[in-house]
Amino acid sequence: MNSLVWKIYAGLIGTATTLAAQKGLTVVWEIITGEEPPEPGDPDTPLHLAVTWAAASAIGVGTAQLLTNRGLLKRMRKALNDDTLTRF
């Protein structure tokens, strides 16, 4: 596959990963708290819940994206036979 196809592929996989991570985080939050995740931007949401949810979301989604990008880059390097690639 050429570089453009890999970029498109990476975008699609990245989007799917982000959506799956968000859904997974929501499920874990509901299991742990017994409630739906708070709306951080809502002024009626207690600040500690808004901050906790925002931090958990950022860490969860960021980690999923990091791992996905690293895995895709390894596959891209192998497919294009180019170990110098450092990004899409």
PDB file with one MODEL, atoms N, CA, C and O in Angstrom:
MODEL        1
ATOM      1  N   MET A   1       0.852  -1.183   0.000  1.00  0.00           N
ATOM      2  CA  MET A   1       0.000   0.000   0.000  1.00  0.00           C
ATOM      3  C   MET A   1       0.891   1.237   0.000  1.00  0.00           C
ATOM      4  O   MET A   1       1.966   1.253   0.600  1.00  0.00           O
ATOM      5  N   ASN A   2       0.424   2.256  -0.678  1.00  0.00           N
ATOM      6  CA  ASN A   2       1.227   3.492  -0.678  1.00  0.00           C
ATOM      7  C   ASN A   2       0.892   4.348   0.539  1.00  0.00           C
ATOM      8  O   ASN A   2      -0.024   4.046   1.304  1.00  0.00           O
ATOM      9  N   SER A   3       1.645   5.403   0.691  1.00  0.00           N
ATOM     10  CA  SER A   3       1.537   6.246   1.885  1.00  0.00           C
ATOM     11  C   SER A   3       0.147   6.871   2.041  1.00  0.00           C
ATOM     12  O   SER A   3      -0.363   6.948   3.158  1.00  0.00           O
ATOM     13  N   LEU A   4      -0.470   7.314   0.953  1.00  0.00           N
ATOM     14  CA  LEU A   4      -1.794   7.940   1.025  1.00  0.00           C
ATOM     15  C   LEU A   4      -2.838   6.947   1.522  1.00  0.00           C
ATOM     16  O   LEU A   4      -3.684   7.290   2.348  1.00  0.00           O
ATOM     17  N   VAL A   5      -2.776   5.734   1.025  1.00  0.00           N
ATOM     18  CA  VAL A   5      -3.724   4.703   1.466  1.00  0.00           C
ATOM     19  C   VAL A   5      -3.533   4.432   2.950  1.00  0.00           C
ATOM     20  O   VAL A   5      -4.507   4.257   3.682  1.00  0.00           O
ATOM     21  N   TRP A   6      -2.276   4.396   3.399  1.00  0.00           N
ATOM     22  CA  TRP A   6      -2.006   4.191   4.818  1.00  0.00           C
ATOM     23  C   TRP A   6      -2.565   5.333   5.658  1.00  0.00           C
ATOM     24  O   TRP A   6      -3.077   5.099   6.753  1.00  0.00           O
ATOM     25  N   LYS A   7      -2.475   6.553   5.166  1.00  0.00           N
ATOM     26  CA  LYS A   7      -3.014   7.697   5.906  1.00  0.00           C
ATOM     27  C   LYS A   7      -4.528   7.592   6.048  1.00  0.00           C
ATOM     28  O   LYS A   7      -5.079   7.871   7.113  1.00  0.00           O
ATOM     29  N   ILE A   8      -5.189   7.192   4.984  1.00  0.00           N
ATOM     30  CA  ILE A   8      -6.649   7.011   5.026  1.00  0.00           C
ATOM     31  C   ILE A   8      -6.999   5.877   5.988  1.00  0.00           C
ATOM     32  O   ILE A   8      -7.902   6.006   6.815  1.00  0.00           O
ATOM     33  N   TYR A   9      -6.276   4.774   5.868  1.00  0.00           N
ATOM     34  CA  TYR A   9      -6.475   3.624   6.745  1.00  0.00           C
ATOM     35  C   TYR A   9      -6.274   4.019   8.207  1.00  0.00           C
ATOM     36  O   TYR A   9      -7.074   3.660   9.070  1.00  0.00           O
ATOM     37  N   ALA A  10      -5.213   4.750   8.472  1.00  0.00           N
ATOM     38  CA  ALA A  10      -4.918   5.195   9.842  1.00  0.00           C
ATOM     39  C   ALA A  10      -6.028   6.096  10.372  1.00  0.00           C
ATOM     40  O   ALA A  10      -6.398   5.997  11.542  1.00  0.00           O
ATOM     41  N   GLY A  11      -6.557   6.965   9.534  1.00  0.00           N
ATOM     42  CA  GLY A  11      -7.650   7.841   9.952  1.00  0.00           C
ATOM     43  C   GLY A  11      -8.897   7.066  10.319  1.00  0.00           C
ATOM     44  O   GLY A  11      -9.558   7.368  11.312  1.00  0.00           O
ATOM     45  N   LEU A  12      -9.215   6.063   9.513  1.00  0.00           N
ATOM     46  CA  LEU A  12     -10.400   5.240   9.794  1.00  0.00           C
ATOM     47  C   LEU A  12     -10.211   4.414  11.064  1.00  0.00           C
ATOM     48  O   LEU A  12     -11.108   4.339  11.903  1.00  0.00           O
ATOM     49  N   ILE A  13      -9.046   3.800  11.196  1.00  0.00           N
ATOM     50  CA  ILE A  13      -8.769   3.002  12.390  1.00  0.00           C
ATOM     51  C   ILE A  13      -8.727   3.903  13.628  1.00  0.00           C
ATOM     52  O   ILE A  13      -9.225   3.526  14.689  1.00  0.00           O
ATOM     53  N   GLY A  14      -8.139   5.081  13.492  1.00  0.00           N
ATOM     54  CA  GLY A  14      -8.079   6.019  14.607  1.00  0.00           C
ATOM     55  C   GLY A  14      -9.455   6.452  15.070  1.00  0.00           C
ATOM     56  O   GLY A  14      -9.715   6.547  16.269  1.00  0.00           O
ATOM     57  N   THR A  15     -10.328   6.714  14.122  1.00  0.00           N
ATOM     58  CA  THR A  15     -11.701   7.102  14.454  1.00  0.00           C
ATOM     59  C   THR A  15     -12.422   5.963  15.175  1.00  0.00           C
ATOM     60  O   THR A  15     -13.079   6.180  16.193  1.00  0.00           O
ATOM     61  N   ALA A  16     -12.293   4.754  14.638  1.00  0.00           N
ATOM     62  CA  ALA A  16     -12.943   3.595  15.256  1.00  0.00           C
ATOM     63  C   ALA A  16     -12.398   3.355  16.663  1.00  0.00           C
ATOM     64  O   ALA A  16     -13.151   3.042  17.585  1.00  0.00           O
ATOM     65  N   THR A  17     -11.091   3.504  16.818  1.00  0.00           N
ATOM     66  CA  THR A  17     -10.473   3.311  18.128  1.00  0.00           C
ATOM     67  C   THR A  17     -10.989   4.331  19.131  1.00  0.00           C
ATOM     68  O   THR A  17     -11.305   3.983  20.269  1.00  0.00           O
ATOM     69  N   THR A  18     -11.075   5.588  18.716  1.00  0.00           N
ATOM     70  CA  THR A  18     -11.556   6.646  19.606  1.00  0.00           C
ATOM     71  C   THR A  18     -13.000   6.386  20.032  1.00  0.00           C
ATOM     72  O   THR A  18     -13.338   6.524  21.208  1.00  0.00           O
ATOM     73  N   LEU A  19     -13.839   6.015  19.087  1.00  0.00           N
ATOM     74  CA  LEU A  19     -15.237   5.731  19.411  1.00  0.00           C
ATOM     75  C   LEU A  19     -15.354   4.538  20.364  1.00  0.00           C
ATOM     76  O   LEU A  19     -16.139   4.568  21.312  1.00  0.00           O
ATOM     77  N   ALA A  20     -14.571   3.495  20.106  1.00  0.00           N
ATOM     78  CA  ALA A  20     -14.601   2.316  20.974  1.00  0.00           C
ATOM     79  C   ALA A  20     -14.092   2.653  22.371  1.00  0.00           C
ATOM     80  O   ALA A  20     -14.652   2.188  23.364  1.00  0.00           O
ATOM     81  N   ALA A  21     -13.036   3.458  22.453  1.00  0.00           N
ATOM     82  CA  ALA A  21     -12.493   3.850  23.758  1.00  0.00           C
ATOM     83  C   ALA A  21     -13.512   4.668  24.542  1.00  0.00           C
ATOM     84  O   ALA A  21     -13.684   4.462  25.743  1.00  0.00           O
ATOM     85  N   GLN A  22     -14.188   5.594  23.868  1.00  0.00           N
ATOM     86  CA  GLN A  22     -15.202   6.402  24.541  1.00  0.00           C
ATOM     87  C   GLN A  22     -16.344   5.531  25.057  1.00  0.00           C
ATOM     88  O   GLN A  22     -16.820   5.719  26.177  1.00  0.00           O
ATOM     89  N   LYS A  23     -16.774   4.589  24.243  1.00  0.00           N
ATOM     90  CA  LYS A  23     -17.855   3.684  24.655  1.00  0.00           C
ATOM     91  C   LYS A  23     -17.397   2.831  25.832  1.00  0.00           C
ATOM     92  O   LYS A  23     -18.136   2.652  26.800  1.00  0.00           O
ATOM     93  N   GLY A  24     -16.180   2.307  25.746  1.00  0.00           N
ATOM     94  CA  GLY A  24     -15.645   1.496  26.836  1.00  0.00           C
ATOM     95  C   GLY A  24     -15.531   2.273  28.129  1.00  0.00           C
ATOM     96  O   GLY A  24     -15.864   1.763  29.199  1.00  0.00           O
ATOM     97  N   LEU A  25     -15.060   3.510  28.035  1.00  0.00           N
ATOM     98  CA  LEU A  25     -14.949   4.355  29.230  1.00  0.00           C
ATOM     99  C   LEU A  25     -16.316   4.617  29.843  1.00  0.00           C
ATOM    100  O   LEU A  25     -16.465   4.611  31.065  1.00  0.00           O
ATOM    101  N   THR A  26     -17.301   4.845  29.006  1.00  0.00           N
ATOM    102  CA  THR A  26     -18.663   5.074  29.487  1.00  0.00           C
ATOM    103  C   THR A  26     -19.176   3.850  30.241  1.00  0.00           C
ATOM    104  O   THR A  26     -19.759   3.973  31.318  1.00  0.00           O
ATOM    105  N   VAL A  27     -18.953   2.676  29.669  1.00  0.00           N
ATOM    106  CA  VAL A  27     -19.405   1.439  30.312  1.00  0.00           C
ATOM    107  C   VAL A  27     -18.702   1.245  31.657  1.00  0.00           C
ATOM    108  O   VAL A  27     -19.344   0.910  32.652  1.00  0.00           O
ATOM    109  N   VAL A  28     -17.392   1.456  31.683  1.00  0.00           N
ATOM    110  CA  VAL A  28     -16.637   1.299  32.940  1.00  0.00           C
ATOM    111  C   VAL A  28     -17.125   2.298  33.980  1.00  0.00           C
ATOM    112  O   VAL A  28     -17.289   1.948  35.149  1.00  0.00           O
ATOM    113  N   TRP A  29     -17.358   3.539  33.563  1.00  0.00           N
ATOM    114  CA  TRP A  29     -17.865   4.557  34.502  1.00  0.00           C
ATOM    115  C   TRP A  29     -19.200   4.110  35.087  1.00  0.00           C
ATOM    116  O   TRP A  29     -19.423   4.208  36.294  1.00  0.00           O
ATOM    117  N   GLU A  30     -20.082   3.622  34.226  1.00  0.00           N
ATOM    118  CA  GLU A  30     -21.403   3.197  34.691  1.00  0.00           C
ATOM    119  C   GLU A  30     -21.309   2.000  35.638  1.00  0.00           C
ATOM    120  O   GLU A  30     -22.075   1.906  36.597  1.00  0.00           O
ATOM    121  N   ILE A  31     -20.376   1.089  35.372  1.00  0.00           N
ATOM    122  CA  ILE A  31     -20.194  -0.063  36.258  1.00  0.00           C
ATOM    123  C   ILE A  31     -19.683   0.399  37.624  1.00  0.00           C
ATOM    124  O   ILE A  31     -20.171  -0.048  38.662  1.00  0.00           O
ATOM    125  N   ILE A  32     -18.705   1.290  37.612  1.00  0.00           N
ATOM    126  CA  ILE A  32     -18.090   1.738  38.863  1.00  0.00           C
ATOM    127  C   ILE A  32     -19.021   2.629  39.678  1.00  0.00           C
ATOM    128  O   ILE A  32     -19.143   2.463  40.892  1.00  0.00           O
ATOM    129  N   THR A  33     -19.680   3.577  39.005  1.00  0.00           N
ATOM    130  CA  THR A  33     -20.491   4.557  39.743  1.00  0.00           C
ATOM    131  C   THR A  33     -21.973   4.208  39.797  1.00  0.00           C
ATOM    132  O   THR A  33     -22.690   4.687  40.676  1.00  0.00           O
ATOM    133  N   GLY A  34     -22.437   3.382  38.871  1.00  0.00           N
ATOM    134  CA  GLY A  34     -23.862   3.084  38.792  1.00  0.00           C
ATOM    135  C   GLY A  34     -24.655   4.193  38.119  1.00  0.00           C
ATOM    136  O   GLY A  34     -25.885   4.146  38.093  1.00  0.00           O
ATOM    137  N   GLU A  35     -23.967   5.188  37.574  1.00  0.00           N
ATOM    138  CA  GLU A  35     -24.618   6.323  36.914  1.00  0.00           C
ATOM    139  C   GLU A  35     -23.978   6.577  35.551  1.00  0.00           C
ATOM    140  O   GLU A  35     -22.876   6.107  35.266  1.00  0.00           O
ATOM    141  N   GLU A  36     -24.692   7.329  34.719  1.00  0.00           N
ATOM    142  CA  GLU A  36     -24.123   7.752  33.435  1.00  0.00           C
ATOM    143  C   GLU A  36     -23.011   8.766  33.696  1.00  0.00           C
ATOM    144  O   GLU A  36     -23.021   9.456  34.716  1.00  0.00           O
ATOM    145  N   PRO A  37     -22.061   8.853  32.782  1.00  0.00           N
ATOM    146  CA  PRO A  37     -20.998   9.850  32.966  1.00  0.00           C
ATOM    147  C   PRO A  37     -21.579  11.261  33.020  1.00  0.00           C
ATOM    148  O   PRO A  37     -22.586  11.549  32.374  1.00  0.00           O
ATOM    149  N   PRO A  38     -20.944  12.131  33.788  1.00  0.00           N
ATOM    150  CA  PRO A  38     -21.448  13.498  33.891  1.00  0.00           C
ATOM    151  C   PRO A  38     -21.155  14.294  32.621  1.00  0.00           C
ATOM    152  O   PRO A  38     -20.318  13.911  31.804  1.00  0.00           O
ATOM    153  N   GLU A  39     -21.847  15.381  32.483  1.00  0.00           N
ATOM    154  CA  GLU A  39     -21.582  16.329  31.391  1.00  0.00           C
ATOM    155  C   GLU A  39     -20.647  17.392  31.967  1.00  0.00           C
ATOM    156  O   GLU A  39     -21.102  18.259  32.714  1.00  0.00           O
ATOM    157  N   PRO A  40     -19.355  17.349  31.640  1.00  0.00           N
ATOM    158  CA  PRO A  40     -18.397  18.260  32.275  1.00  0.00           C
ATOM    159  C   PRO A  40     -18.696  19.743  32.067  1.00  0.00           C
ATOM    160  O   PRO A  40     -18.384  20.560  32.933  1.00  0.00           O
ATOM    161  N   GLY A  41     -19.285  20.092  30.950  1.00  0.00           N
ATOM    162  CA  GLY A  41     -19.558  21.498  30.672  1.00  0.00           C
ATOM    163  C   GLY A  41     -20.797  22.046  31.358  1.00  0.00           C
ATOM    164  O   GLY A  41     -21.029  23.255  31.345  1.00  0.00           O
ATOM    165  N   ASP A  42     -21.593  21.172  31.955  1.00  0.00           N
ATOM    166  CA  ASP A  42     -22.819  21.590  32.633  1.00  0.00           C
ATOM    167  C   ASP A  42     -22.471  22.196  33.989  1.00  0.00           C
ATOM    168  O   ASP A  42     -21.862  21.525  34.823  1.00  0.00           O
ATOM    169  N   PRO A  43     -22.848  23.458  34.225  1.00  0.00           N
ATOM    170  CA  PRO A  43     -22.518  24.084  35.508  1.00  0.00           C
ATOM    171  C   PRO A  43     -23.181  23.409  36.707  1.00  0.00           C
ATOM    172  O   PRO A  43     -22.748  23.616  37.841  1.00  0.00           O
ATOM    173  N   ASP A  44     -24.210  22.615  36.482  1.00  0.00           N
ATOM    174  CA  ASP A  44     -24.869  21.899  37.572  1.00  0.00           C
ATOM    175  C   ASP A  44     -24.131  20.610  37.962  1.00  0.00           C
ATOM    176  O   ASP A  44     -24.413  20.021  39.006  1.00  0.00           O
ATOM    177  N   THR A  45     -23.187  20.177  37.117  1.00  0.00           N
ATOM    178  CA  THR A  45     -22.389  18.990  37.431  1.00  0.00           C
ATOM    179  C   THR A  45     -21.363  19.363  38.493  1.00  0.00           C
ATOM    180  O   THR A  45     -20.634  20.342  38.333  1.00  0.00           O
ATOM    181  N   PRO A  46     -21.299  18.596  39.571  1.00  0.00           N
ATOM    182  CA  PRO A  46     -20.285  18.892  40.589  1.00  0.00           C
ATOM    183  C   PRO A  46     -18.880  18.892  39.964  1.00  0.00           C
ATOM    184  O   PRO A  46     -18.551  18.048  39.131  1.00  0.00           O
ATOM    185  N   LEU A  47     -18.080  19.847  40.387  1.00  0.00           N
ATOM    186  CA  LEU A  47     -16.759  20.024  39.788  1.00  0.00           C
ATOM    187  C   LEU A  47     -15.905  18.771  39.903  1.00  0.00           C
ATOM    188  O   LEU A  47     -15.211  18.418  38.950  1.00  0.00           O
ATOM    189  N   HIS A  48     -15.937  18.098  41.030  1.00  0.00           N
ATOM    190  CA  HIS A  48     -15.094  16.908  41.185  1.00  0.00           C
ATOM    191  C   HIS A  48     -15.469  15.805  40.206  1.00  0.00           C
ATOM    192  O   HIS A  48     -14.597  15.080  39.729  1.00  0.00           O
ATOM    193  N   LEU A  49     -16.761  15.669  39.899  1.00  0.00           N
ATOM    194  CA  LEU A  49     -17.185  14.671  38.912  1.00  0.00           C
ATOM    195  C   LEU A  49     -16.791  15.091  37.500  1.00  0.00           C
ATOM    196  O   LEU A  49     -16.360  14.260  36.701  1.00  0.00           O
ATOM    197  N   ALA A  50     -16.937  16.364  37.196  1.00  0.00           N
ATOM    198  CA  ALA A  50     -16.561  16.859  35.868  1.00  0.00           C
ATOM    199  C   ALA A  50     -15.072  16.660  35.613  1.00  0.00           C
ATOM    200  O   ALA A  50     -14.673  16.218  34.535  1.00  0.00           O
ATOM    201  N   VAL A  51     -14.254  16.989  36.609  1.00  0.00           N
ATOM    202  CA  VAL A  51     -12.802  16.849  36.460  1.00  0.00           C
ATOM    203  C   VAL A  51     -12.412  15.379  36.376  1.00  0.00           C
ATOM    204  O   VAL A  51     -11.565  15.006  35.564  1.00  0.00           O
ATOM    205  N   THR A  52     -13.019  14.551  37.202  1.00  0.00           N
ATOM    206  CA  THR A  52     -12.704  13.119  37.188  1.00  0.00           C
ATOM    207  C   THR A  52     -13.054  12.504  35.837  1.00  0.00           C
ATOM    208  O   THR A  52     -12.259  11.751  35.275  1.00  0.00           O
ATOM    209  N   TRP A  53     -14.227  12.816  35.316  1.00  0.00           N
ATOM    210  CA  TRP A  53     -14.645  12.274  34.030  1.00  0.00           C
ATOM    211  C   TRP A  53     -13.742  12.797  32.907  1.00  0.00           C
ATOM    212  O   TRP A  53     -13.340  12.031  32.032  1.00  0.00           O
ATOM    213  N   ALA A  54     -13.426  14.082  32.926  1.00  0.00           N
ATOM    214  CA  ALA A  54     -12.566  14.656  31.886  1.00  0.00           C
ATOM    215  C   ALA A  54     -11.181  14.005  31.919  1.00  0.00           C
ATOM    216  O   ALA A  54     -10.621  13.688  30.869  1.00  0.00           O
ATOM    217  N   ALA A  55     -10.633  13.807  33.106  1.00  0.00           N
ATOM    218  CA  ALA A  55      -9.309  13.186  33.224  1.00  0.00           C
ATOM    219  C   ALA A  55      -9.342  11.727  32.776  1.00  0.00           C
ATOM    220  O   ALA A  55      -8.457  11.280  32.045  1.00  0.00           O
ATOM    221  N   ALA A  56     -10.348  10.993  33.207  1.00  0.00           N
ATOM    222  CA  ALA A  56     -10.465   9.585  32.813  1.00  0.00           C
ATOM    223  C   ALA A  56     -10.628   9.460  31.299  1.00  0.00           C
ATOM    224  O   ALA A  56     -10.029   8.586  30.671  1.00  0.00           O
ATOM    225  N   SER A  57     -11.438  10.336  30.724  1.00  0.00           N
ATOM    226  CA  SER A  57     -11.644  10.313  29.274  1.00  0.00           C
ATOM    227  C   SER A  57     -10.354  10.630  28.529  1.00  0.00           C
ATOM    228  O   SER A  57     -10.002   9.954  27.562  1.00  0.00           O
ATOM    229  N   ALA A  58      -9.658  11.653  28.983  1.00  0.00           N
ATOM    230  CA  ALA A  58      -8.417  12.051  28.313  1.00  0.00           C
ATOM    231  C   ALA A  58      -7.374  10.945  28.390  1.00  0.00           C
ATOM    232  O   ALA A  58      -6.719  10.639  27.394  1.00  0.00           O
ATOM    233  N   ILE A  59      -7.219  10.352  29.546  1.00  0.00           N
ATOM    234  CA  ILE A  59      -6.230   9.283  29.698  1.00  0.00           C
ATOM    235  C   ILE A  59      -6.628   8.055  28.880  1.00  0.00           C
ATOM    236  O   ILE A  59      -5.794   7.469  28.189  1.00  0.00           O
ATOM    237  N   GLY A  60      -7.882   7.672  28.957  1.00  0.00           N
ATOM    238  CA  GLY A  60      -8.346   6.481  28.232  1.00  0.00           C
ATOM    239  C   GLY A  60      -8.260   6.628  26.729  1.00  0.00           C
ATOM    240  O   GLY A  60      -7.710   5.761  26.050  1.00  0.00           O
ATOM    241  N   VAL A  61      -8.793   7.712  26.203  1.00  0.00           N
ATOM    242  CA  VAL A  61      -8.783   7.925  24.755  1.00  0.00           C
ATOM    243  C   VAL A  61      -7.357   8.182  24.273  1.00  0.00           C
ATOM    244  O   VAL A  61      -6.955   7.667  23.229  1.00  0.00           O
ATOM    245  N   GLY A  62      -6.597   8.966  25.015  1.00  0.00           N
ATOM    246  CA  GLY A  62      -5.220   9.242  24.624  1.00  0.00           C
ATOM    247  C   GLY A  62      -4.375   7.985  24.567  1.00  0.00           C
ATOM    248  O   GLY A  62      -3.587   7.806  23.639  1.00  0.00           O
ATOM    249  N   THR A  63      -4.532   7.114  25.549  1.00  0.00           N
ATOM    250  CA  THR A  63      -3.786   5.861  25.566  1.00  0.00           C
ATOM    251  C   THR A  63      -4.193   4.966  24.401  1.00  0.00           C
ATOM    252  O   THR A  63      -3.338   4.362  23.755  1.00  0.00           O
ATOM    253  N   ALA A  64      -5.481   4.878  24.132  1.00  0.00           N
ATOM    254  CA  ALA A  64      -5.959   4.066  23.003  1.00  0.00           C
ATOM    255  C   ALA A  64      -5.398   4.592  21.684  1.00  0.00           C
ATOM    256  O   ALA A  64      -4.971   3.808  20.837  1.00  0.00           O
ATOM    257  N   GLN A  65      -5.395   5.903  21.506  1.00  0.00           N
ATOM    258  CA  GLN A  65      -4.866   6.487  20.279  1.00  0.00           C
ATOM    259  C   GLN A  65      -3.362   6.258  20.155  1.00  0.00           C
ATOM    260  O   GLN A  65      -2.866   5.948  19.072  1.00  0.00           O
ATOM    261  N   LEU A  66      -2.641   6.409  21.255  1.00  0.00           N
ATOM    262  CA  LEU A  66      -1.199   6.183  21.253  1.00  0.00           C
ATOM    263  C   LEU A  66      -0.874   4.751  20.832  1.00  0.00           C
ATOM    264  O   LEU A  66      -0.038   4.531  19.956  1.00  0.00           O
ATOM    265  N   LEU A  67      -1.530   3.791  21.449  1.00  0.00           N
ATOM    266  CA  LEU A  67      -1.270   2.395  21.135  1.00  0.00           C
ATOM    267  C   LEU A  67      -1.655   2.058  19.701  1.00  0.00           C
ATOM    268  O   LEU A  67      -0.954   1.303  19.027  1.00  0.00           O
ATOM    269  N   THR A  68      -2.765   2.614  19.239  1.00  0.00           N
ATOM    270  CA  THR A  68      -3.192   2.380  17.867  1.00  0.00           C
ATOM    271  C   THR A  68      -2.194   2.964  16.885  1.00  0.00           C
ATOM    272  O   THR A  68      -1.806   2.293  15.929  1.00  0.00           O
ATOM    273  N   ASN A  69      -1.772   4.199  17.101  1.00  0.00           N
ATOM    274  CA  ASN A  69      -0.814   4.829  16.194  1.00  0.00           C
ATOM    275  C   ASN A  69       0.508   4.087  16.150  1.00  0.00           C
ATOM    276  O   ASN A  69       1.091   3.922  15.079  1.00  0.00           O
ATOM    277  N   ARG A  70       0.986   3.639  17.299  1.00  0.00           N
ATOM    278  CA  ARG A  70       2.242   2.884  17.339  1.00  0.00           C
ATOM    279  C   ARG A  70       2.110   1.577  16.566  1.00  0.00           C
ATOM    280  O   ARG A  70       3.001   1.208  15.801  1.00  0.00           O
ATOM    281  N   GLY A  71       1.005   0.886  16.766  1.00  0.00           N
ATOM    282  CA  GLY A  71       0.784  -0.369  16.051  1.00  0.00           C
ATOM    283  C   GLY A  71       0.661  -0.170  14.552  1.00  0.00           C
ATOM    284  O   GLY A  71       1.224  -0.934  13.767  1.00  0.00           O
ATOM    285  N   LEU A  72      -0.078   0.860  14.159  1.00  0.00           N
ATOM    286  CA  LEU A  72      -0.227   1.133  12.730  1.00  0.00           C
ATOM    287  C   LEU A  72       1.098   1.530  12.094  1.00  0.00           C
ATOM    288  O   LEU A  72       1.392   1.124  10.970  1.00  0.00           O
ATOM    289  N   LEU A  73       1.889   2.308  12.793  1.00  0.00           N
ATOM    290  CA  LEU A  73       3.174   2.722  12.244  1.00  0.00           C
ATOM    291  C   LEU A  73       4.104   1.519  12.058  1.00  0.00           C
ATOM    292  O   LEU A  73       4.837   1.445  11.073  1.00  0.00           O
ATOM    293  N   LYS A  74       4.071   0.586  13.000  1.00  0.00           N
ATOM    294  CA  LYS A  74       4.873  -0.628  12.845  1.00  0.00           C
ATOM    295  C   LYS A  74       4.446  -1.404  11.602  1.00  0.00           C
ATOM    296  O   LYS A  74       5.284  -1.879  10.835  1.00  0.00           O
ATOM    297  N   ARG A  75       3.128  -1.527  11.414  1.00  0.00           N
ATOM    298  CA  ARG A  75       2.619  -2.235  10.228  1.00  0.00           C
ATOM    299  C   ARG A  75       2.979  -1.489   8.957  1.00  0.00           C
ATOM    300  O   ARG A  75       3.337  -2.099   7.950  1.00  0.00           O
ATOM    301  N   MET A  76       2.883  -0.159   9.008  1.00  0.00           N
ATOM    302  CA  MET A  76       3.208   0.651   7.832  1.00  0.00           C
ATOM    303  C   MET A  76       4.683   0.522   7.476  1.00  0.00           C
ATOM    304  O   MET A  76       5.030   0.386   6.303  1.00  0.00           O
ATOM    305  N   ARG A  77       5.547   0.565   8.475  1.00  0.00           N
ATOM    306  CA  ARG A  77       6.990   0.406   8.232  1.00  0.00           C
ATOM    307  C   ARG A  77       7.278  -0.929   7.558  1.00  0.00           C
ATOM    308  O   ARG A  77       8.052  -1.008   6.604  1.00  0.00           O
ATOM    309  N   LYS A  78       6.645  -1.968   8.069  1.00  0.00           N
ATOM    310  CA  LYS A  78       6.869  -3.307   7.513  1.00  0.00           C
ATOM    311  C   LYS A  78       6.336  -3.402   6.084  1.00  0.00           C
ATOM    312  O   LYS A  78       7.011  -3.940   5.207  1.00  0.00           O
ATOM    313  N   ALA A  79       5.144  -2.891   5.848  1.00  0.00           N
ATOM    314  CA  ALA A  79       4.526  -2.982   4.525  1.00  0.00           C
ATOM    315  C   ALA A  79       5.282  -2.174   3.481  1.00  0.00           C
ATOM    316  O   ALA A  79       5.409  -2.599   2.333  1.00  0.00           O
ATOM    317  N   LEU A  80       5.788  -1.001   3.882  1.00  0.00           N
ATOM    318  CA  LEU A  80       6.509  -0.140   2.942  1.00  0.00           C
ATOM    319  C   LEU A  80       8.019  -0.394   2.974  1.00  0.00           C
ATOM    320  O   LEU A  80       8.778   0.213   2.218  1.00  0.00           O
ATOM    321  N   ASN A  81       8.443  -1.304   3.863  1.00  0.00           N
ATOM    322  CA  ASN A  81       9.855  -1.627   4.009  1.00  0.00           C
ATOM    323  C   ASN A  81      10.684  -0.367   4.248  1.00  0.00           C
ATOM    324  O   ASN A  81      11.698  -0.138   3.589  1.00  0.00           O
ATOM    325  N   ASP A  82      10.232   0.442   5.201  1.00  0.00           N
ATOM    326  CA  ASP A  82      10.888   1.712   5.498  1.00  0.00           C
ATOM    327  C   ASP A  82      10.910   1.921   7.015  1.00  0.00           C
ATOM    328  O   ASP A  82       9.927   2.373   7.602  1.00  0.00           O
ATOM    329  N   ASP A  83      12.036   1.589   7.636  1.00  0.00           N
ATOM    330  CA  ASP A  83      12.162   1.717   9.086  1.00  0.00           C
ATOM    331  C   ASP A  83      12.400   3.144   9.552  1.00  0.00           C
ATOM    332  O   ASP A  83      12.502   3.389  10.754  1.00  0.00           O
ATOM    333  N   THR A  84      12.490   4.090   8.624  1.00  0.00           N
ATOM    334  CA  THR A  84      12.745   5.482   9.013  1.00  0.00           C
ATOM    335  C   THR A  84      11.467   6.266   9.268  1.00  0.00           C
ATOM    336  O   THR A  84      11.521   7.379   9.792  1.00  0.00           O
ATOM    337  N   LEU A  85      10.312   5.699   8.905  1.00  0.00           N
ATOM    338  CA  LEU A  85       9.048   6.411   9.115  1.00  0.00           C
ATOM    339  C   LEU A  85       8.796   6.633  10.597  1.00  0.00           C
ATOM    340  O   LEU A  85       8.945   5.717  11.407  1.00  0.00           O
ATOM    341  N   THR A  86       8.416   7.848  10.945  1.00  0.00           N
ATOM    342  CA  THR A  86       8.103   8.149  12.340  1.00  0.00           C
ATOM    343  C   THR A  86       6.687   8.657  12.522  1.00  0.00           C
ATOM    344  O   THR A  86       6.237   8.844  13.653  1.00  0.00           O
ATOM    345  N   ARG A  87       5.981   8.882  11.433  1.00  0.00           N
ATOM    346  CA  ARG A  87       4.574   9.293  11.488  1.00  0.00           C
ATOM    347  C   ARG A  87       3.915   9.020  10.152  1.00  0.00           C
ATOM    348  O   ARG A  87       4.578   8.708   9.163  1.00  0.00           O
ATOM    349  N   PHE A  88       2.589   9.145  10.144  1.00  0.00           N
ATOM    350  CA  PHE A  88       1.820   8.874   8.929  1.00  0.00           C
ATOM    351  C   PHE A  88       1.941  10.006   7.950  1.00  0.00           C
ATOM    352  O   PHE A  88       1.358   9.950   6.868  1.00  0.00           O
TER     353      PHE A  88
ENDMDL
END
